């Protein structure tokens, strides 16, 4: 890939970061004006002061504006290795579905950030987002064969899903049932995984930033090279990077449901568009995925609803083990970064190694679950250890005051 393309992608990342950083105070002001404030009125909340919730408005608006402009500029002026995939190619429909989905996700999220809609309606909104992606041609049509490393006898490198349980209504009209179901589950699952880790200041933002950077780098380093996907990953990463200084502990704004839905939707769609680099997405997002998996198992085992909110998430357990707010977030950042680097290194050695590593991650998650379930009972937010400089600093609870994160500023279906 040419140096001009790489510089263009890096430049777009920088522009997105600047725009997001500038728009975040505007989002805070809007949140104060409309009353989209997260108050520490629940035992499971970690923050102690009211905090604005519409940070996702800045992230989503930045992604839509910078992304659309970058694609339009590229359509006319990019070198051939990027532009060749645009004119008359089905990718146009995918791009339309991506940006329409982002706008709808942001709208649904803003409504919840302000009026706290019920979980079932949020789930319907997530399924609507999946429907938009599917209608635009974003589908799991093939997945890497995890057993290809054992030899050619076990099949081709990629497994085609289009004919598996397909519904042949007519000779010309076929419904690929398995790809549709898998795509819907992937998009809804991704949104909820991002939400479930959205419990400490900057946690979901930083982990999503690492995931976007990993997917972007692998899109230009592993075959097939996909600069367009790398560009869109750079826009998302820049949008998150510009927002993170406002969201890191002590946060002045939360990413909220709007941000969770936008980020989850974009990561899910880009991982499918990137020649189904789903295994890498699974790997780099191993922390929220493992957390989601074991939280569901624990809640079902105790007879509770899997969507019932509690303080049993990994980040809560880390706080119970004695880590500070920043310490818990930075530890999870480090784990996500290590998984991302491992994904980059293993992506060139075949799907078998990557899937094997995913097995190790899941096994490690089970071991972590067994360890953390022995921690002491959940503590009140005020009893958690915090940074020394905040213990002696007083502030008044205003809507945009600083405060620590909460698992309550994401989408309720995913608690």
C-alpha positions as a Markdown table, in Angstrom:
| # | Residue | x | y | z |
|---|---|---|---|---|
| 1 | Unk | 0.0 | 0.0 | 0.0 |
| 2 | Unk | 1.3 | 3.4 | -0.9 |
| 3 | Unk | 2.7 | 6.0 | 1.6 |
| 4 | Unk | 0.1 | 8.5 | 0.4 |
| 5 | Unk | -2.7 | 6.2 | 1.5 |
| 6 | Unk | -1.2 | 5.6 | 5.0 |
| 7 | Unk | -0.6 | 9.4 | 5.5 |
| 8 | Unk | -4.2 | 10.0 | 4.5 |
| 9 | Unk | -5.5 | 7.5 | 7.0 |
| 10 | Unk | -3.3 | 8.9 | 9.8 |
| 11 | Unk | -4.4 | 12.4 | 8.9 |
| 12 | Unk | -8.1 | 11.4 | 9.1 |
| 13 | Unk | -7.4 | 9.9 | 12.6 |
| 14 | Unk | -5.9 | 13.2 | 13.7 |
| 15 | Unk | -8.8 | 15.3 | 12.3 |
| 16 | Unk | -11.4 | 13.0 | 14.0 |
| 17 | Unk | -9.6 | 13.3 | 17.3 |
| 18 | Unk | -9.6 | 17.1 | 17.1 |
| 19 | Unk | -13.2 | 17.3 | 16.1 |
| 20 | Unk | -14.3 | 14.9 | 18.8 |
| 21 | Unk | -12.3 | 16.8 | 21.4 |
| 22 | Unk | -14.0 | 20.1 | 20.4 |
| 23 | Unk | -17.5 | 18.7 | 20.2 |
| 24 | Unk | -17.4 | 17.0 | 23.6 |
| 25 | Unk | -17.9 | 20.3 | 25.6 |
| 26 | Unk | -20.9 | 21.0 | 23.3 |
| 27 | Unk | -22.3 | 17.5 | 24.1 |
| 28 | Unk | -21.9 | 18.3 | 27.9 |
| 29 | Unk | -23.7 | 21.6 | 27.5 |
| 30 | Unk | -26.6 | 19.9 | 25.6 |
| 31 | Unk | -26.8 | 17.2 | 28.3 |
| 32 | Unk | -27.1 | 19.8 | 31.0 |
| 33 | Unk | -29.7 | 21.7 | 29.0 |
| 34 | Unk | -32.0 | 18.6 | 28.4 |
| 35 | Unk | -31.4 | 16.9 | 31.7 |
| 36 | Unk | -29.4 | 13.9 | 30.4 |
| 37 | Unk | -27.5 | 13.5 | 33.7 |
| 38 | Unk | -26.4 | 10.3 | 35.5 |
| 39 | Unk | -27.0 | 10.7 | 39.2 |
| 40 | Unk | -25.4 | 8.4 | 41.8 |
| 41 | Unk | -28.7 | 7.1 | 43.1 |
| 42 | Unk | -28.1 | 3.4 | 42.9 |
| 43 | Unk | -26.1 | 1.0 | 45.0 |
| 44 | Unk | -24.3 | -0.4 | 42.0 |
| 45 | Unk | -23.1 | 3.0 | 40.8 |
| 46 | Unk | -19.4 | 3.8 | 41.5 |
| 47 | Unk | -19.4 | 7.5 | 40.9 |
| 48 | Unk | -20.5 | 9.9 | 43.7 |
| 49 | Unk | -21.4 | 13.1 | 41.8 |
| 50 | Unk | -23.9 | 13.8 | 38.9 |
| 51 | Unk | -22.2 | 13.5 | 35.4 |
| 52 | Unk | -23.5 | 14.3 | 31.9 |
| 53 | Unk | -24.3 | 11.3 | 29.8 |
| 54 | Unk | -24.3 | 12.5 | 26.2 |
| 55 | Unk | -20.7 | 12.0 | 25.3 |
| 56 | Unk | -21.7 | 9.5 | 22.7 |
| 57 | Unk | -23.3 | 12.4 | 20.8 |
| 58 | Unk | -19.8 | 13.8 | 20.2 |
| 59 | Unk | -18.3 | 10.5 | 19.3 |
| 60 | Unk | -21.2 | 9.6 | 16.9 |
| 61 | Unk | -21.4 | 13.0 | 15.3 |
| 62 | Unk | -17.6 | 13.0 | 14.7 |
| 63 | Unk | -17.6 | 9.5 | 13.2 |
| 64 | Unk | -20.5 | 10.4 | 10.8 |
| 65 | Unk | -19.2 | 13.8 | 9.7 |
| 66 | Unk | -15.5 | 12.9 | 9.4 |
| 67 | Unk | -16.2 | 9.5 | 7.9 |
| 68 | Unk | -18.6 | 10.7 | 5.2 |
| 69 | Unk | -16.2 | 13.6 | 4.2 |
| 70 | Unk | -13.2 | 11.2 | 4.1 |
| 71 | Unk | -15.1 | 8.7 | 1.9 |
| 72 | Unk | -16.3 | 11.5 | -0.4 |
| 73 | Unk | -12.8 | 12.9 | -0.7 |
| 74 | Unk | -11.4 | 9.5 | -1.3 |
| 75 | Unk | -13.9 | 8.6 | -3.9 |
| 76 | Unk | -12.6 | 11.4 | -6.1 |
| 77 | Unk | -9.0 | 11.6 | -5.2 |
| 78 | Unk | -7.7 | 8.4 | -3.6 |
| 79 | Unk | -5.1 | 6.3 | -5.3 |
| 80 | Unk | -6.4 | 3.3 | -7.3 |
| 81 | Unk | -5.7 | 0.8 | -4.5 |
| 82 | Unk | -8.5 | 2.4 | -2.4 |
| 83 | Unk | -10.8 | 3.9 | -5.1 |
| 84 | Unk | -11.1 | 0.6 | -7.0 |
| 85 | Unk | -13.5 | -0.8 | -4.5 |
| 86 | Unk | -16.0 | 2.1 | -4.7 |
| 87 | Unk | -17.6 | 2.8 | -8.1 |
| 88 | Unk | -20.4 | 0.4 | -8.8 |
| 89 | Unk | -19.3 | -2.0 | -6.0 |
| 90 | Unk | -21.7 | -3.4 | -3.4 |
| 91 | Unk | -19.5 | -1.7 | -0.8 |
| 92 | Unk | -21.5 | 1.5 | -1.5 |
| 93 | Unk | -24.6 | -0.2 | 0.0 |
| 94 | Unk | -22.5 | -1.2 | 3.0 |
| 95 | Unk | -21.3 | 2.3 | 3.6 |
| 96 | Unk | -24.8 | 3.7 | 3.4 |
| 97 | Unk | -26.0 | 1.0 | 5.9 |
| 98 | Unk | -23.0 | 1.9 | 8.2 |
| 99 | Unk | -23.7 | 5.6 | 8.4 |
| 100 | Unk | -27.5 | 5.3 | 8.5 |
| 101 | Unk | -27.0 | 2.8 | 11.3 |
| 102 | Unk | -24.7 | 5.2 | 13.2 |
| 103 | Unk | -27.3 | 8.0 | 13.0 |
| 104 | Unk | -30.1 | 5.7 | 14.2 |
| 105 | Unk | -27.9 | 4.3 | 17.0 |
| 106 | Unk | -27.1 | 7.8 | 18.1 |
| 107 | Unk | -30.8 | 8.8 | 18.0 |
| 108 | Unk | -31.9 | 5.8 | 20.0 |
| 109 | Unk | -29.1 | 6.3 | 22.5 |
| 110 | Unk | -29.8 | 10.0 | 23.1 |
| 111 | Unk | -33.5 | 9.1 | 23.8 |
| 112 | Unk | -32.4 | 6.5 | 26.4 |
| 113 | Unk | -29.8 | 8.9 | 27.9 |
| 114 | Unk | -32.6 | 11.4 | 28.5 |
| 115 | Unk | -35.7 | 9.3 | 29.2 |
| 116 | Unk | -34.3 | 5.9 | 30.3 |
| 117 | Unk | -36.4 | 3.6 | 27.9 |
| 118 | Unk | -37.2 | 0.0 | 28.9 |
| 119 | Unk | -34.8 | -2.8 | 28.1 |
| 120 | Unk | -37.1 | -4.5 | 25.7 |
| 121 | Unk | -37.4 | -1.4 | 23.5 |
| 122 | Unk | -33.7 | -1.0 | 23.4 |
| 123 | Unk | -33.3 | -4.6 | 22.3 |
| 124 | Unk | -35.8 | -3.9 | 19.5 |
| 125 | Unk | -33.7 | -0.9 | 18.5 |
| 126 | Unk | -30.5 | -3.0 | 18.4 |
| 127 | Unk | -32.3 | -5.6 | 16.2 |
| 128 | Unk | -33.4 | -2.7 | 13.9 |
| 129 | Unk | -29.7 | -1.7 | 13.6 |
| 130 | Unk | -28.8 | -5.3 | 12.7 |
| 131 | Unk | -31.6 | -5.2 | 10.1 |
| 132 | Unk | -30.1 | -2.0 | 8.5 |
| 133 | Unk | -26.7 | -3.7 | 8.2 |
| 134 | Unk | -28.2 | -6.9 | 6.7 |
| 135 | Unk | -30.3 | -4.9 | 4.2 |
| 136 | Unk | -27.1 | -3.1 | 3.2 |
| 137 | Unk | -25.4 | -6.4 | 2.4 |
| 138 | Unk | -23.3 | -6.7 | 5.6 |
| 139 | Unk | -23.4 | -10.4 | 6.3 |
| 140 | Unk | -21.3 | -13.2 | 7.6 |
| 141 | Unk | -21.0 | -15.1 | 4.3 |
| 142 | Unk | -17.9 | -17.0 | 5.3 |
| 143 | Unk | -15.8 | -17.7 | 8.4 |
| 144 | Unk | -12.2 | -18.9 | 8.8 |
| 145 | Unk | -12.0 | -22.7 | 9.2 |
| 146 | Unk | -10.5 | -23.2 | 12.7 |
| 147 | Unk | -9.3 | -26.7 | 11.7 |
| 148 | Unk | -7.4 | -25.8 | 8.5 |
| 149 | Unk | -4.1 | -26.1 | 10.2 |
| 150 | Unk | -4.7 | -29.9 | 10.5 |
| 151 | Unk | -4.6 | -30.3 | 6.8 |
| 152 | Unk | -6.5 | -29.9 | 3.5 |
| 153 | Unk | -8.6 | -32.9 | 4.2 |
| 154 | Unk | -10.7 | -30.9 | 6.7 |
| 155 | Unk | -11.8 | -28.4 | 4.1 |
| 156 | Unk | -10.9 | -25.1 | 2.6 |
| 157 | Unk | -9.4 | -22.2 | 4.6 |
| 158 | Unk | -12.8 | -20.5 | 4.6 |
| 159 | Unk | -16.2 | -22.0 | 5.3 |
| 160 | Unk | -19.1 | -20.7 | 3.1 |
| 161 | Unk | -22.2 | -20.1 | 5.1 |
| 162 | Unk | -24.5 | -18.8 | 2.3 |
| 163 | Unk | -26.0 | -22.2 | 1.4 |
| 164 | Unk | -26.2 | -23.6 | 4.9 |
| 165 | Unk | -29.9 | -23.9 | 5.8 |
| 166 | Unk | -30.7 | -21.4 | 3.0 |
| 167 | Unk | -34.3 | -20.8 | 2.2 |
| 168 | Unk | -34.8 | -21.2 | -1.6 |
| 169 | Unk | -38.1 | -19.4 | -2.1 |
| 170 | Unk | -37.7 | -19.2 | -5.9 |
| 171 | Unk | -34.8 | -20.0 | -8.3 |
| 172 | Unk | -33.7 | -16.4 | -8.1 |
| 173 | Unk | -34.6 | -15.5 | -4.5 |
| 174 | Unk | -32.7 | -17.2 | -1.7 |
| 175 | Unk | -32.7 | -16.2 | 1.9 |
| 176 | Unk | -29.3 | -17.0 | 3.6 |
| 177 | Unk | -30.7 | -17.8 | 7.0 |
| 178 | Unk | -27.5 | -18.7 | 8.8 |
| 179 | Unk | -25.6 | -15.5 | 7.8 |
| 180 | Unk | -28.6 | -13.3 | 8.7 |
| 181 | Unk | -29.0 | -14.9 | 12.2 |
| 182 | Unk | -25.2 | -14.8 | 12.9 |
| 183 | Unk | -25.0 | -11.2 | 11.7 |
| 184 | Unk | -27.9 | -10.1 | 13.9 |
| 185 | Unk | -26.4 | -11.9 | 17.0 |
| 186 | Unk | -23.0 | -10.5 | 16.3 |
| 187 | Unk | -24.2 | -6.8 | 16.1 |
| 188 | Unk | -26.5 | -7.1 | 19.1 |
| 189 | Unk | -23.9 | -9.0 | 21.1 |
| 190 | Unk | -21.2 | -6.5 | 20.3 |
| 191 | Unk | -23.3 | -3.5 | 21.4 |
| 192 | Unk | -24.1 | -5.3 | 24.7 |
| 193 | Unk | -20.5 | -6.3 | 25.3 |
| 194 | Unk | -19.4 | -2.7 | 25.0 |
| 195 | Unk | -22.1 | -1.7 | 27.3 |
| 196 | Unk | -21.3 | -4.3 | 30.0 |
| 197 | Unk | -17.8 | -3.0 | 30.3 |
| 198 | Unk | -19.0 | 0.6 | 30.4 |
| 199 | Unk | -18.7 | 0.8 | 34.2 |
| 200 | Unk | -15.7 | 2.8 | 35.1 |
| 201 | Unk | -14.5 | 6.2 | 33.7 |
| 202 | Unk | -12.9 | 5.7 | 30.3 |
| 203 | Unk | -13.1 | 1.9 | 30.4 |
| 204 | Unk | -15.3 | 1.2 | 27.4 |
| 205 | Unk | -13.8 | 4.2 | 25.5 |
| 206 | Unk | -10.3 | 3.0 | 25.9 |
| 207 | Unk | -11.0 | -0.7 | 25.2 |
| 208 | Unk | -12.9 | 0.3 | 22.1 |
| 209 | Unk | -10.1 | 2.6 | 21.0 |
| 210 | Unk | -7.6 | -0.3 | 21.3 |
| 211 | Unk | -10.0 | -2.6 | 19.3 |
| 212 | Unk | -10.5 | 0.0 | 16.5 |
| 213 | Unk | -6.7 | 0.5 | 16.2 |
| 214 | Unk | -6.1 | -3.2 | 16.1 |
| 215 | Unk | -8.7 | -3.8 | 13.4 |
| 216 | Unk | -7.3 | -0.8 | 11.4 |
| 217 | Unk | -3.7 | -2.0 | 11.6 |
| 218 | Unk | -4.6 | -5.6 | 10.7 |
| 219 | Unk | -6.6 | -4.3 | 7.7 |
| 220 | Unk | -3.5 | -2.9 | 6.1 |
| 221 | Unk | -1.0 | -5.6 | 7.3 |
| 222 | Unk | -2.8 | -8.9 | 6.7 |
| 223 | Unk | -4.1 | -10.2 | 3.4 |
| 224 | Unk | -6.3 | -9.1 | 1.9 |
| 225 | Unk | -5.3 | -5.5 | 2.4 |
| 226 | Unk | -8.3 | -3.3 | 2.9 |
| 227 | Unk | -7.5 | 0.4 | 3.1 |
| 228 | Unk | -11.2 | 1.5 | 3.2 |
| 229 | Unk | -11.8 | -0.6 | 6.4 |
| 230 | Unk | -8.6 | 0.8 | 7.9 |
| 231 | Unk | -9.8 | 4.4 | 7.1 |
| 232 | Unk | -13.1 | 3.8 | 8.9 |
| 233 | Unk | -11.3 | 2.2 | 11.8 |
| 234 | Unk | -9.1 | 5.3 | 12.0 |
| 235 | Unk | -12.2 | 7.6 | 12.0 |
| 236 | Unk | -13.6 | 5.6 | 14.9 |
| 237 | Unk | -10.3 | 5.5 | 16.8 |
| 238 | Unk | -9.9 | 9.2 | 16.4 |
| 239 | Unk | -13.4 | 9.9 | 17.6 |
| 240 | Unk | -12.7 | 7.9 | 20.7 |
| 241 | Unk | -9.2 | 9.3 | 21.2 |
| 242 | Unk | -10.5 | 12.9 | 21.2 |
| 243 | Unk | -13.3 | 12.0 | 23.7 |
| 244 | Unk | -11.1 | 10.0 | 26.1 |
| 245 | Unk | -9.5 | 13.0 | 27.9 |
| 246 | Unk | -13.0 | 14.2 | 28.9 |
| 247 | Unk | -14.1 | 10.7 | 29.9 |
| 248 | Unk | -11.0 | 9.4 | 31.8 |
| 249 | Unk | -11.1 | 9.4 | 35.6 |
| 250 | Unk | -12.3 | 11.7 | 37.0 |
| 251 | Unk | -14.8 | 11.9 | 34.1 |
| 252 | Unk | -16.6 | 15.1 | 33.2 |
| 253 | Unk | -18.9 | 13.2 | 30.8 |
| 254 | Unk | -20.0 | 9.6 | 30.2 |
| 255 | Unk | -20.2 | 8.1 | 26.7 |
| 256 | Unk | -23.8 | 7.0 | 27.5 |
| 257 | Unk | -26.1 | 4.8 | 25.6 |
| 258 | Unk | -25.6 | 6.8 | 22.4 |
| 259 | Unk | -21.9 | 6.1 | 22.5 |
| 260 | Unk | -22.3 | 2.5 | 23.4 |
| 261 | Unk | -24.7 | 1.8 | 20.6 |
| 262 | Unk | -22.6 | 3.7 | 18.0 |
| 263 | Unk | -19.3 | 2.2 | 19.0 |
| 264 | Unk | -20.7 | -1.3 | 19.3 |
| 265 | Unk | -22.5 | -1.1 | 15.9 |
| 266 | Unk | -19.4 | 0.3 | 14.1 |
| 267 | Unk | -17.0 | -2.3 | 15.5 |
| 268 | Unk | -19.4 | -5.1 | 14.6 |
| 269 | Unk | -19.9 | -3.8 | 11.1 |
| 270 | Unk | -16.3 | -3.1 | 10.4 |
| 271 | Unk | -15.2 | -6.5 | 11.6 |
| 272 | Unk | -17.5 | -8.1 | 9.1 |
| 273 | Unk | -16.6 | -5.7 | 6.3 |
| 274 | Unk | -12.9 | -6.5 | 7.0 |
| 275 | Unk | -13.2 | -9.9 | 5.3 |
| 276 | Unk | -14.8 | -11.3 | 8.4 |
| 277 | Unk | -11.9 | -10.4 | 10.7 |
| 278 | Unk | -14.2 | -11.5 | 13.5 |
| 279 | Unk | -11.6 | -13.7 | 15.3 |
| 280 | Unk | -9.4 | -10.7 | 15.8 |
| 281 | Unk | -12.3 | -8.6 | 17.1 |
| 282 | Unk | -13.2 | -11.5 | 19.5 |
| 283 | Unk | -9.6 | -11.6 | 20.7 |
| 284 | Unk | -9.0 | -7.9 | 21.3 |
| 285 | Unk | -12.4 | -7.6 | 23.0 |
| 286 | Unk | -11.7 | -10.6 | 25.1 |
| 287 | Unk | -12.2 | -8.7 | 28.3 |
| 288 | Unk | -15.8 | -7.5 | 27.8 |
| 289 | Unk | -16.8 | -10.8 | 26.0 |
| 290 | Unk | -15.5 | -12.9 | 28.9 |
| 291 | Unk | -17.1 | -10.6 | 31.4 |
| 292 | Unk | -20.4 | -10.8 | 29.5 |
| 293 | Unk | -20.3 | -14.6 | 29.3 |
| 294 | Unk | -19.6 | -15.3 | 32.9 |
| 295 | Unk | -22.0 | -12.6 | 34.2 |
| 296 | Unk | -24.8 | -14.3 | 32.2 |
| 297 | Unk | -23.9 | -17.7 | 33.5 |
| 298 | Unk | -23.7 | -16.4 | 37.1 |
| 299 | Unk | -27.0 | -14.6 | 36.9 |
| 300 | Unk | -28.8 | -17.6 | 35.3 |
| 301 | Unk | -27.3 | -20.0 | 37.9 |
| 302 | Unk | -28.6 | -17.8 | 40.7 |
| 303 | Unk | -32.1 | -17.7 | 39.1 |
| 304 | Unk | -31.8 | -14.0 | 38.1 |
| 305 | Unk | -32.5 | -12.4 | 34.8 |
| 306 | Unk | -29.3 | -12.1 | 32.6 |
| 307 | Unk | -30.2 | -8.4 | 32.1 |
| 308 | Unk | -30.6 | -7.7 | 35.9 |
| 309 | Unk | -28.1 | -5.1 | 37.0 |
| 310 | Unk | -25.7 | -5.9 | 39.8 |
| 311 | Unk | -22.1 | -5.2 | 40.9 |
| 312 | Unk | -20.6 | -8.5 | 39.8 |
| 313 | Unk | -18.7 | -7.2 | 36.7 |
| 314 | Unk | -14.9 | -7.7 | 36.4 |
| 315 | Unk | -14.2 | -4.1 | 37.1 |
| 316 | Unk | -16.2 | -4.2 | 40.3 |
| 317 | Unk | -14.3 | -7.3 | 41.4 |
| 318 | Unk | -11.0 | -5.5 | 40.7 |
| 319 | Unk | -12.1 | -2.6 | 42.9 |
| 320 | Unk | -13.2 | -5.1 | 45.6 |
| 321 | Unk | -9.7 | -6.6 | 45.4 |
| 322 | Unk | -8.3 | -3.2 | 46.4 |
| 323 | Unk | -7.3 | -1.5 | 43.0 |
| 324 | Unk | -8.0 | 2.2 | 42.6 |
| 325 | Unk | -10.3 | 3.4 | 40.0 |
| 326 | Unk | -7.5 | 4.4 | 37.6 |
| 327 | Unk | -5.6 | 1.2 | 38.5 |
| 328 | Unk | -8.5 | -1.1 | 37.5 |
| 329 | Unk | -9.0 | 0.8 | 34.2 |
| 330 | Unk | -5.3 | 0.8 | 33.3 |
| 331 | Unk | -5.1 | -3.0 | 34.1 |
| 332 | Unk | -7.9 | -3.8 | 31.7 |
| 333 | Unk | -6.4 | -1.5 | 29.1 |
| 334 | Unk | -3.1 | -3.5 | 29.4 |
| 335 | Unk | -4.9 | -6.8 | 29.0 |
| 336 | Unk | -6.8 | -5.5 | 25.9 |
| 337 | Unk | -3.6 | -4.1 | 24.4 |
| 338 | Unk | -1.8 | -7.4 | 25.0 |
| 339 | Unk | -4.7 | -9.3 | 23.3 |
| 340 | Unk | -4.6 | -6.9 | 20.4 |
| 341 | Unk | -0.9 | -7.3 | 19.9 |
| 342 | Unk | -1.3 | -11.1 | 20.1 |
| 343 | Unk | -4.1 | -10.9 | 17.4 |
| 344 | Unk | -1.8 | -8.9 | 15.1 |
| 345 | Unk | 1.0 | -11.5 | 15.6 |
| 346 | Unk | -1.2 | -14.5 | 15.2 |
| 347 | Unk | -3.2 | -13.3 | 12.3 |
| 348 | Unk | -0.5 | -14.2 | 9.8 |
| 349 | Unk | -0.1 | -17.7 | 11.1 |
| 350 | Unk | -3.5 | -19.0 | 10.1 |
| 351 | Unk | -6.9 | -19.1 | 11.7 |
| 352 | Unk | -6.1 | -22.3 | 13.7 |
| 353 | Unk | -3.6 | -20.5 | 15.9 |
| 354 | Unk | -5.9 | -17.6 | 16.4 |
| 355 | Unk | -8.8 | -19.8 | 17.4 |
| 356 | Unk | -6.5 | -21.8 | 19.7 |
| 357 | Unk | -5.5 | -18.5 | 21.4 |
| 358 | Unk | -9.1 | -17.6 | 21.8 |
| 359 | Unk | -9.6 | -20.9 | 23.7 |
| 360 | Unk | -6.7 | -19.9 | 26.0 |
| 361 | Unk | -8.4 | -16.5 | 26.6 |
| 362 | Unk | -11.7 | -18.2 | 27.5 |
| 363 | Unk | -9.9 | -20.6 | 29.8 |
| 364 | Unk | -8.1 | -17.7 | 31.4 |
| 365 | Unk | -11.4 | -16.0 | 31.8 |
| 366 | Unk | -12.9 | -19.0 | 33.7 |
| 367 | Unk | -9.8 | -19.0 | 36.0 |
| 368 | Unk | -10.2 | -15.3 | 36.6 |
| 369 | Unk | -13.9 | -15.8 | 37.4 |
| 370 | Unk | -13.1 | -18.5 | 40.0 |
| 371 | Unk | -10.6 | -16.2 | 41.6 |
| 372 | Unk | -12.6 | -13.0 | 41.7 |
| 373 | Unk | -15.8 | -14.7 | 42.9 |
| 374 | Unk | -14.0 | -15.1 | 46.2 |
| 375 | Unk | -13.6 | -11.4 | 46.7 |
| 376 | Unk | -15.4 | -9.7 | 49.6 |
| 377 | Unk | -18.9 | -8.5 | 49.2 |
| 378 | Unk | -19.6 | -5.5 | 47.0 |
| 379 | Unk | -18.7 | -2.3 | 48.7 |
| 380 | Unk | -20.5 | 1.1 | 48.8 |
| 381 | Unk | -19.1 | 3.5 | 46.2 |
| 382 | Unk | -17.7 | 5.8 | 49.0 |
| 383 | Unk | -15.6 | 3.0 | 50.4 |
| 384 | Unk | -13.7 | 2.2 | 47.2 |
| 385 | Unk | -10.0 | 3.3 | 47.3 |
| 386 | Unk | -9.5 | 6.3 | 45.1 |
| 387 | Unk | -6.6 | 8.5 | 44.0 |
| 388 | Unk | -5.0 | 10.4 | 46.9 |
| 389 | Unk | -5.4 | 13.8 | 45.2 |
| 390 | Unk | -9.2 | 13.3 | 45.1 |
| 391 | Unk | -9.6 | 12.3 | 48.7 |
| 392 | Unk | -8.6 | 15.8 | 49.9 |
| 393 | Unk | -10.3 | 17.7 | 47.1 |
| 394 | Unk | -13.9 | 18.9 | 47.5 |
| 395 | Unk | -16.3 | 19.7 | 44.8 |
| 396 | Unk | -20.0 | 20.4 | 44.5 |
| 397 | Unk | -22.3 | 18.0 | 42.6 |
| 398 | Unk | -23.1 | 19.9 | 39.5 |
| 399 | Unk | -24.4 | 18.3 | 36.3 |
| 400 | Unk | -20.9 | 18.4 | 34.6 |
| 401 | Unk | -19.0 | 17.8 | 37.8 |
| 402 | Unk | -16.2 | 15.2 | 37.7 |
| 403 | Unk | -17.0 | 11.8 | 39.1 |
| 404 | Unk | -16.2 | 8.2 | 38.5 |
| 405 | Unk | -18.0 | 6.0 | 36.1 |
| 406 | Unk | -21.1 | 3.9 | 36.4 |
| 407 | Unk | -22.5 | 0.8 | 34.8 |
| 408 | Unk | -25.7 | 2.7 | 34.4 |
| 409 | Unk | -24.7 | 4.9 | 31.5 |
| 410 | Unk | -24.9 | 2.3 | 28.8 |
| 411 | Unk | -27.9 | 0.3 | 27.4 |
| 412 | Unk | -30.1 | -1.4 | 29.9 |
| 413 | Unk | -30.4 | -4.7 | 27.9 |
| 414 | Unk | -26.8 | -5.3 | 28.5 |
| 415 | Unk | -26.4 | -5.0 | 32.2 |
